[in-house]
Amino acid sequence: MKKIKILDCTLRDGGFYNNWDFDLAESKKLVIALNKAGVDLIELGYKSPNSNQFYGLFKYCNEDLLSFVREYNTSEYAFMIDAKEFIKGNAIDVELLDAFVLDQDESIFSWVRIASRAVHAPLAPDFIRYFKEKGYKVCFNLMGGSMVTDEEIVEVLNILEGKGLDVFYIADSYGSFYPNDVRQKMQLIKANYEGQTGVHLHDNQGLAYANAIIAIEEGADVVDATIMGMGRGAGNLILEQFLLGYREKYNANYIEPDELLPSINNYFKPLKEQHNWGFNYTYMLSGINNIHQSYCQLLSQENRFTMSQVSEILSEIPVEKRAGFSAEALETSVKKILERAVPSNGRAIPAYTKNDLTVKEVLIVAGGPSVKRFSDVIHHFIKDRKVQLLECNHTKVVDAFEDRTLLILNKLKLEDYLEQHKNHPMVITGEANFSGETTNDKNVFRIPFSLGEFNLDGEEVSIPDYDAGMFSIAYAMNNGAQKIYLAGFDGFEEEEKNKRMEHFFQSIQTYINESGIEIQAITPSRYKNLAQTSIYALL
C-alpha cells in the first residue's frame, strides 16, 4: 500500500461557518497538533481580495500574522484561491494576484490550491504558469464534481495535461457521490491523466469515509479532511475518523490521531455546538438532490420551515439553478410551496376577522437573547404602560400574561406549541391548515399572507420573507397600532444575516410615514434601519 498525503483544510473550509474568524491561539495549537498527528499538508485558508464584510484572518492568510508556522515544519502549508476572484475579463488578473501572493521563497506556504468550476478551466494553464514561476507546488480543484459530466472532466484534464500541475482534485462539493461514483470518477481520471490525484469529500449522506477508502483503492494520492468534519454545509470527511481508520487499515504507524484530542475537546466541540455543522436531514436532501448547500443552509436558519417544506422547496428549484446558489430561484420556490392550496388531508384553520386593537400601544416580544436578560423590566413595562402584548413565536418570557396574542408562522412550531399547551391565548398564523395529528386547535386563526413587497391590503398581508417577526409587525400595523415597541429583535453579529430584516424595515418606512405609526426597538438591536430607544427611558 503506497503512502498517501493527508491534507487538513479545517481553517479554510470550516471558515464558512464563522467567517474564517478562528481564535489565533487555538489555531496555533491546532497547527502544532496536526504536525504531531502526521498530517502532510495543512491548508490555512484563502488568499482573497473579498472585503465586502468582516472576515477573519484565515480568509486572507496574512503571512506576518501566521509566521509562527515556520517553527512547525513537519507538515507543509497551503493556501487556496477562488479562481473567479482573480479573473478579469477573459484573463487572469496578474496585478491582483501580485498584491496577495509572495514569491515562494519568501512565503510560509509551499502549496497553492486553485478552486475552480469547469467553466474557468481554460484559464487554468495561466494560473499554473503564474504560480510555478513563483515557486509553488500547484493543485487544481475541480468543484461540483457531481454536476460535471464525464466528457467535461476529460476536457478539463486535456487542458491540464502537460502544464506542470502537481495534483488534480475532484471535489464532491454537494456530498452527492456514492462509492461507485467515486470509483468510476477515479478510473476515468486515471485513464486520462498521468499526474497525481486528490479527492475532497463532503459528508451530506454520511458516505465521506467510505468514499475516501474507495478513492485510495483507486489510486488517489491526496485526501482532504477536517477536524470533526467542520466545513461548508454538512461538512467534510472527519479527520480524526479518517486518521484512525487509515492507521489501522494500512498499518500507518506514523499516524498519531490522539494528538488532535485536546483541540477537539477544548475548541472544536464548543464550535460545533455553536454552529451545528454535520449530518442533518436537510443536508442529506441537498446531497440526494445534487444541489448547492447554501440553499439548505438558508432554509435551515431559525427553523423557519418544516423538513417536508424544505424537501418540497428543494424539489422546485430548477436543475439549471442547482449547481450555484440563486437567491431568486430560492425565493420563487419558497413562494410556490407556501402558496399551495390546503391539502385534502388537512383541516383548514379558520380565518381571522380584522379587528382594530383597543389599545394602540403594542409591545411585540421576539426571541432574541436580550429578552431573557431584560425579562424583569419587560414585565414591569407591560404592567406600567398597559400595552397590547404580542408574542412572536413562543419565547416563554411572557407566559405570566394570559392576555396576549401569539403569532406563529412556522407550521412545525405551531403544532408543537399546540400539542404542549392545552389552554392557550389566541394564536394567529399564516398557515392554511392543521395536520391530522393536531387535536388542540381552539382559538387559532389564520391571516392570509403572501411573499412579496410589503403591502397591507384588507384582510391579507404581504411580507418580503417567511419570517414571524415581519408577520407580527404587519399584523400590528394592519390592526390599528399607533406605537409599536419591539423587544428581542436583536439581529445577528454577521451583517449578511441581517439583510432581510433590514430590507423589511426599509420597505415599511413609507407606510409608517403616511400613517404616523411609530416603531422602536426598546432592547438592544443591530438593525440599522430600525429606530431605537431604551426601555428604561420609557418607564
C-alpha positions in Angstrom: 0.0 0.0 0.0 1.5 3.3 -1.1 1.6 6.2 1.4 -0.9 8.9 0.5 -0.8 12.5 1.5 -3.4 13.7 4.0 -4.4 17.4 3.8 -6.3 19.2 6.6 -8.4 22.1 5.4 -10.2 22.9 8.7 -9.2 26.5 8.8 -10.2 27.0 5.2 -13.4 25.0 4.7 -14.5 25.4 8.3 -14.4 29.2 7.9 -17.7 29.1 6.0 -19.3 28.8 9.5 -17.5 31.5 11.4 -16.3 33.8 8.6 -12.8 32.5 9.0 -12.5 34.2 12.4 -10.8 31.4 14.3 -9.1 32.2 17.6 -5.4 32.7 16.7 -4.0 31.0 19.9 -6.3 28.0 19.3 -5.3 27.9 15.7 -1.7 27.7 16.7 -2.5 24.7 19.0 -4.3 23.1 16.1 -1.3 23.5 13.7 1.1 22.0 16.3 -1.3 19.1 16.8 -1.7 18.5 13.1 2.1 18.4 12.7 2.4 15.8 15.5 -0.5 13.8 14.2 1.2 13.0 10.9 -0.8 15.3 8.6 1.2 16.1 5.5 -0.4 19.3 4.3 -2.2 22.0 6.2 -4.4 24.4 4.3 -4.5 27.5 6.4 -7.2 29.4 4.5 -7.8 31.6 1.5 -5.9 34.5 0.0 -8.9 36.5 -1.1 -9.5 40.1 -2.3 -13.1 39.9 -1.0 -13.5 42.7 1.6 -17.3 43.4 1.4 -17.8 42.5 5.1 -15.8 41.4 8.1 -13.9 38.2 7.6 -11.3 36.8 9.9 -7.5 36.2 9.4 -7.9 32.9 7.6 -9.9 34.5 4.7 -6.7 36.5 3.9 -3.8 34.4 5.3 -1.7 37.4 6.2 1.8 35.9 6.4 3.2 38.1 9.0 0.4 37.1 11.4 0.8 33.4 10.6 4.6 33.4 10.7 4.6 31.1 13.7 4.1 28.1 11.4 7.7 28.3 10.4 8.6 26.7 13.7 6.5 23.7 12.9 7.7 22.2 9.6 6.9 18.5 9.8 3.8 19.5 7.7 3.8 21.7 4.6 1.4 24.6 4.3 -1.1 25.5 1.5 -3.4 28.4 0.8 -6.4 28.4 -1.6 -7.6 30.9 -4.2 -11.1 31.0 -5.7 -10.3 31.3 -9.4 -13.2 33.5 -10.2 -12.0 36.2 -7.8 -8.8 36.6 -9.8 -10.2 36.7 -13.3 -10.7 40.0 -15.1 -12.5 39.8 -18.4 -11.1 36.7 -20.1 -7.7 36.6 -18.4 -6.2 36.1 -15.0 -5.6 39.3 -13.1 -1.9 39.2 -12.6 -1.8 42.6 -10.9 -4.3 41.5 -8.3 -2.5 38.2 -7.7 0.7 40.0 -7.2 -1.0 42.1 -4.5 -1.7 38.9 -2.5 0.9 36.3 -3.4 4.6 36.4 -2.4 7.3 34.5 -4.1 7.5 31.1 -2.5 11.0 31.6 -1.1 9.6 34.5 0.9 6.4 32.7 1.9 5.3 30.4 4.7 3.4 28.4 2.0 4.8 25.8 -0.4 1.5 24.8 -2.0 -1.4 26.7 -3.6 -4.8 25.2 -4.4 -6.8 26.7 -7.2 -10.6 26.1 -6.7 -12.4 26.4 -10.0 -15.5 25.5 -11.9 -15.2 23.7 -15.2 -16.2 26.9 -17.0 -12.9 28.6 -15.9 -10.7 25.6 -16.7 -9.4 27.2 -19.9 -7.5 29.8 -17.8 -6.0 27.1 -15.5 -2.7 26.8 -17.5 -2.2 30.6 -17.0 -2.8 30.2 -13.2 -0.5 27.2 -13.1 2.3 29.1 -15.0 1.9 32.1 -12.7 2.3 30.0 -9.5 5.0 27.8 -10.9 7.1 30.9 -11.8 6.6 32.0 -8.2 8.0 28.6 -7.0 4.8 26.9 -5.7 3.5 23.4 -6.0 0.1 23.6 -7.5 -3.3 21.8 -7.1 -6.3 22.3 -9.3 -9.6 21.6 -7.5 -12.5 20.9 -9.9 -15.5 21.9 -7.9 -19.0 20.5 -8.1 -17.7 17.1 -9.3 -21.2 15.5 -9.2 -22.5 18.2 -11.6 -19.8 17.8 -14.2 -20.2 15.2 -17.0 -17.5 12.7 -17.8 -17.0 14.5 -21.1 -16.4 17.8 -19.3 -13.9 16.1 -16.9 -11.9 14.7 -19.8 -12.0 18.1 -21.5 -10.6 19.7 -18.3 -7.9 17.0 -18.0 -6.9 17.6 -21.6 -6.4 21.3 -20.8 -4.3 20.5 -17.8 -2.1 17.7 -19.2 1.5 18.7 -19.6 1.1 22.1 -17.9 3.1 21.3 -14.8 0.2 20.7 -12.4 1.2 18.7 -9.3 -2.2 17.4 -8.2 -5.6 17.3 -9.9 -8.5 17.2 -7.4 -12.1 16.3 -7.9 -14.4 17.8 -5.2 -17.7 16.3 -4.2 -18.9 19.7 -3.3 -22.5 18.7 -2.6 -21.9 15.4 -0.9 -23.7 13.6 -3.7 -21.2 10.8 -4.6 -21.8 7.2 -3.7 -18.8 4.8 -3.5 -19.5 3.5 -7.1 -19.4 7.2 -8.3 -16.0 7.7 -6.7 -14.7 4.5 -8.2 -15.9 5.5 -11.7 -14.6 9.1 -11.5 -11.2 8.0 -10.3 -10.9 5.4 -13.0 -11.9 8.0 -15.6 -9.3 10.4 -14.3 -6.6 7.8 -14.1 -7.3 6.8 -17.7 -7.0 10.3 -19.0 -4.4 12.0 -16.7 -0.9 10.9 -15.7 -0.3 13.2 -12.8 -1.2 12.8 -9.1 -4.9 13.0 -8.0 -6.7 14.1 -4.9 -10.3 14.0 -3.5 -12.3 16.5 -1.5 -15.3 14.8 0.0 -18.4 16.3 1.7 -20.4 14.2 4.1 -24.1 15.0 3.3 -25.1 11.4 3.0 -22.6 10.0 5.6 -20.5 8.5 2.9 -17.3 10.6 3.0 -15.3 7.9 4.9 -16.4 5.1 2.6 -15.8 7.3 -0.4 -12.2 8.1 0.8 -11.4 4.4 1.2 -12.6 3.7 -2.4 -10.6 6.7 -3.7 -7.5 5.3 -2.1 -8.1 1.9 -3.6 -8.5 3.5 -7.0 -5.1 5.3 -6.6 -5.8 8.7 -5.0 -2.6 10.4 -3.9 -4.1 13.1 -1.6 -7.2 13.0 0.6 -8.7 16.1 2.3 -10.3 16.0 5.8 -11.2 18.5 8.6 -11.4 18.3 12.4 -14.8 17.0 13.4 -15.7 17.3 9.7 -16.0 21.1 10.1 -16.9 22.5 6.7 -19.5 24.0 4.4 -22.9 22.6 4.8 -22.9 19.1 6.4 -19.1 19.3 6.5 -16.3 17.1 5.2 -14.5 13.8 5.8 -13.8 13.7 9.5 -10.1 13.9 10.0 -9.8 12.1 13.3 -12.1 9.3 12.0 -10.0 9.0 8.8 -6.7 9.0 10.6 -7.8 6.2 13.0 -9.2 4.1 10.1 -6.2 4.8 7.8 -3.7 3.9 10.5 -5.4 0.6 11.3 -6.3 -0.4 7.8 -2.9 0.3 6.3 -0.6 -0.1 9.3 0.4 3.5 9.1 2.2 3.7 12.4 3.4 7.2 11.9 -0.2 8.5 12.2 -1.0 9.8 15.8 -4.6 10.9 15.9 -4.6 11.2 19.7 -2.6 14.4 19.2 -5.8 16.1 18.0 -7.9 15.4 21.0 -7.0 18.5 23.1 -8.0 20.8 20.2 -11.2 18.8 19.6 -12.3 18.8 23.2 -11.2 22.4 24.1 -12.1 24.3 21.0 -13.9 22.5 18.2 -16.6 20.8 20.3 -17.8 24.2 21.5 -17.6 25.5 18.0 -19.8 22.6 16.8 -22.3 23.3 19.5 -22.4 26.9 18.3 -22.6 26.3 14.6 -24.1 22.9 14.4 -22.5 21.5 11.2 -22.7 17.8 10.5 -25.3 15.4 9.2 -28.9 16.5 9.2 -31.9 15.7 7.2 -31.7 18.9 5.1 -28.1 18.4 4.1 -28.8 14.9 3.0 -31.6 16.2 0.9 -29.1 18.5 -0.8 -26.8 15.6 -1.4 -29.5 13.5 -2.9 -30.8 16.4 -5.0 -27.3 17.3 -6.1 -27.9 20.9 -5.0 -25.7 23.7 -3.7 -25.6 23.6 0.1 -26.3 27.3 0.5 -29.9 26.6 -0.3 -30.1 24.2 2.6 -28.2 26.5 5.0 -30.6 29.3 4.4 -33.7 27.1 4.6 -32.4 25.7 7.9 -31.8 29.0 9.6 -34.0 29.6 12.6 -36.2 26.5 11.8 -38.5 28.7 9.7 -39.6 25.7 7.6 -40.6 22.1 8.4 -38.5 19.4 6.9 -41.3 18.5 4.5 -41.4 22.1 3.3 -37.6 22.1 2.8 -37.9 19.0 0.8 -40.6 20.4 -1.4 -38.8 23.7 -1.8 -35.6 22.0 -2.9 -37.5 19.9 -5.4 -38.9 23.0 -7.0 -35.5 24.6 -7.7 -34.8 24.2 -11.4 -32.0 21.8 -12.3 -30.0 24.5 -14.1 -30.0 26.6 -10.9 -28.8 23.9 -8.6 -25.0 24.0 -9.2 -24.7 27.6 -7.9 -26.8 29.4 -5.4 -29.6 31.7 -6.8 -31.5 33.9 -4.3 -34.1 34.5 -7.0 -34.6 30.8 -7.6 -34.9 30.1 -3.9 -37.5 32.9 -3.4 -39.6 31.6 -6.3 -39.5 28.1 -5.0 -40.4 29.2 -1.4 -43.3 31.3 -2.7 -44.6 28.4 -4.8 -44.7 26.0 -1.9 -46.2 28.4 0.7 -49.0 29.4 -1.7 -50.1 25.9 -2.4 -53.7 25.1 -1.7 -54.7 23.3 1.5 -54.2 19.6 1.1 -57.2 17.4 1.2 -56.0 15.5 4.3 -55.6 18.7 6.3 -58.1 20.7 8.4 -58.5 24.3 7.4 -57.6 26.9 10.0 -60.5 29.5 10.4 -59.8 33.0 9.1 -59.1 35.8 11.4 -61.5 38.7 11.2 -59.7 42.0 11.2 -60.4 43.9 14.4 -58.8 47.2 15.4 -56.8 46.9 18.6 -58.5 48.6 21.6 -55.0 49.5 22.9 -53.0 51.5 20.4 -49.6 50.9 22.1 -48.3 47.4 21.2 -45.3 45.5 22.5 -44.0 42.7 20.3 -41.7 40.3 22.2 -39.5 38.2 20.0 -36.9 35.5 20.8 -33.6 37.4 20.8 -31.2 36.7 23.7 -31.9 40.2 25.1 -35.4 39.4 26.3 -34.1 37.0 28.9 -31.6 39.5 30.1 -34.3 42.2 30.4 -37.2 40.0 31.3 -37.9 41.7 34.7 -38.0 45.2 33.2 -40.1 43.9 30.2 -42.7 42.6 32.7 -42.6 46.0 34.5 -43.0 47.8 31.2 -46.1 45.7 30.2 -47.8 46.4 33.6 -46.8 50.1 33.7 -47.7 51.0 30.1 -50.7 48.6 29.8 -49.7 47.8 26.3 -51.3 45.3 24.0 -48.9 42.3 24.1 -48.0 40.3 21.1 -45.5 37.4 21.2 -43.6 36.4 18.2 -43.4 32.6 18.4 -43.3 31.2 22.0 -40.5 32.9 23.8 -41.5 31.6 27.3 -40.6 35.1 28.6 -44.1 36.5 28.9 -46.1 33.3 29.9 -47.3 35.1 33.0 -49.5 37.4 30.8 -52.6 35.5 29.7 -54.0 38.4 27.8 -51.5 38.2 24.9 -51.6 37.1 21.3 -49.1 34.7 19.8 -48.1 34.9 16.2 -46.5 31.7 14.9 -45.8 31.4 11.2 -43.9 28.2 11.1 -46.1 25.1 10.9 -43.8 22.9 13.0 -43.6 25.5 15.8 -47.3 26.0 15.6 -48.2 22.3 16.0 -45.5 21.8 18.6 -46.9 24.7 20.7 -50.5 23.5 20.4 -49.5 19.9 21.4 -47.8 21.1 24.6 -50.4 23.8 25.6 -54.0 22.6 26.0 -55.0 26.1 27.3 -53.5 28.9 25.4 -54.2 32.5 24.4 -55.3 33.5 20.9 -52.8 32.2 18.2 -52.6 33.8 14.8 -50.7 32.1 12.0 -50.3 32.3 8.3 -50.6 28.5 7.9 -53.7 27.3 6.0 -54.3 24.0 7.7 -53.6 21.7 10.7 -52.1 18.3 10.2 -54.2 15.3 11.1 -52.3 14.7 14.4 -53.1 18.1 15.9 -56.2 18.0 18.2 -55.9 21.1 20.4 -56.7 23.8 17.8 -59.1 26.0 19.6 -58.6 29.8 19.4 -56.3 29.5 16.4 -56.9 31.8 13.4 -55.3 32.4 10.1 -54.4 35.6 8.3 -53.8 35.1 4.6 -50.3 36.3 3.7 -48.1 36.2 0.6 -44.4 36.7 -0.1 -43.5 39.8 -1.9 -43.0 43.5 -1.4 -44.6 44.8 1.9 -48.3 45.6 1.5 -51.3 45.7 3.7 -54.4 45.1 1.6 -57.6 44.4 3.5 -57.5 41.0 5.2 -54.2 39.9 3.6 -50.7 41.0 4.3 -47.6 40.7 2.0 -44.2 40.5 3.6 -40.7 40.0 1.9 -39.8 36.9 3.7 -41.2 33.9 5.6 -40.4 35.5 9.0 -42.5 35.6 12.1 -41.1 39.0 13.2 -42.2 40.6 9.9 -45.6 38.8 10.2 -46.1 40.1 13.7 -45.3 43.7 12.8 -47.5 43.6 9.8 -50.4 42.2 11.9 -50.0 45.1 14.4 -49.9 47.7 11.7 -52.9 46.3 9.9 -54.9 46.3 13.1 -54.6 49.9 14.1 -51.5 50.0 16.3 -50.1 53.5 16.6 -47.0 52.8 18.6 -45.2 49.5 18.2 -42.4 48.7 20.6 -40.1 45.8 19.8 -38.2 43.7 22.3 -35.9 40.8 21.4 -35.3 41.9 17.8 -31.6 41.7 18.4 -30.3 40.8 14.9 -27.0 38.9 14.2 -23.4 39.8 14.6 -22.9 38.9 10.9 -24.2 41.8 8.8 -25.1 39.4 6.0 -27.7 37.7 8.2 -29.5 41.0 8.9 -30.1 41.9 5.3 -33.7 40.5 5.0 -34.9 42.3 8.2 -33.1 45.5 7.2 -34.9 45.3 3.8 -38.2 44.8 5.7 -37.7 47.8 8.0 -36.8 49.9 5.0 -39.8 48.8 2.9 -42.3 49.7 5.6 -40.9 53.2 6.0 -43.3 54.9 3.5 -46.3 53.3 5.2 -45.1 54.4 8.6 -44.5 58.0 7.4 -48.0 58.2 5.8 -49.9 56.6 8.7 -48.0 58.2 11.6 -47.1 54.8 13.2 -44.0 54.8 15.4 -41.9 51.7 15.6 -39.0 51.5 18.0 -36.7 48.8 19.4 -36.6 49.1 23.2 -33.9 46.4 23.8 -30.5 46.3 22.0 -30.8 45.7 18.3 -28.3 45.5 15.4 -30.8 46.6 12.8 -29.6 49.9 11.3 -33.0 50.7 9.7 -34.9 50.4 12.9 -35.4 53.3 15.3 -34.1 52.6 18.8 -34.6 53.8 22.3 -34.2 52.4 25.8 -36.9 50.6 27.7 -35.6 52.4 30.8 -36.3 55.8 29.2 -40.0 54.8 28.8 -40.6 54.0 32.4 
